[in-house]
């Protein structure tokens, strides 16, 4: 797996994580639609919500789903969504600082673990050699050094290694076509009881069935929660698509017509991402026109 692929996977995870926190929802389609509009309105860059979902499914969930951005600029704009200048900026400041997990343990932890094993192995062989001064001690030292070099890929050649299923000992084993040696890698056994408990907890987790308008978008909450000064209503996925546009100065005829709605009350104009009813005054929202955009969006 290339570093670019890993960085892109981390980036799409960060983008959707931000969407979950901002919108307070796990619905990836809603998150993707939110960022589709934000990219269009704030950055004048078009990418469909379906493409964003496919990208997330492919990279984060590992599903074999084809997705294709129209160009690599998409990665730059996705990086902007989470506060970076472009993809290169994200790669240097975020990805390189993140310890990528390897079989459930971090690279740093694995290196420290290997150093302890190497230290103990060398100490044991040297101790035997100093006591017995025998040929076995020399052979043992060579064997340990060989394992060390192999562990850190000093012998690269044309070897083709593959990872098999768990052995009877519960270890994940690595087999080398050119060698009969089986090297234990790491314990990965998880008791079935723990798996079942996790599944049950997820399936029985209480879901949020209500929401309220926080001034910019609807926030999901539990129905027994009380939010001071806010009207609590039943969860409605259609209404959740309604969000207030906080940067109307970015609206243009090209990115707004047919995609943006507005309300004018008390000489104040507000723009929204979806049709429907204004959450605060109950008035029906209207489609924007060139005249409305020219007169009110640029103020």
PELIN-V544394 format. One record per run of one state. SS is the DSSP state (@ for helix, = for strand, . for the rest). FROM is the first residue (numbers start at 0). TO is the last residue. If there is no record, write none. Layout:
ss from to
SS FROM TO
SS FROM TO
//
This chain:
ss from to
. 0 1
@ 2 22
. 23 26
@ 27 42
. 43 47
@ 48 58
. 59 71
@ 72 80
. 81 85
@ 86 94
. 95 99
= 100 101
. 102 103
= 104 105
@ 106 131
. 132 133
@ 134 150
. 151 159
= 160 165
. 166 169
= 170 175
. 176 177
= 178 186
. 187 190
@ 191 202
. 203 208
= 209 212
. 213 215
= 216 220
. 221 231
= 232 233
. 234 235
@ 236 239
. 240 241
= 242 243
. 244 246
@ 247 249
. 250 251
@ 252 255
. 256 259
= 260 264
. 265 266
= 267 271
. 272 275
= 276 276
. 277 282
= 283 283
. 284 284
= 285 286
. 287 288
@ 289 296
. 297 298
//
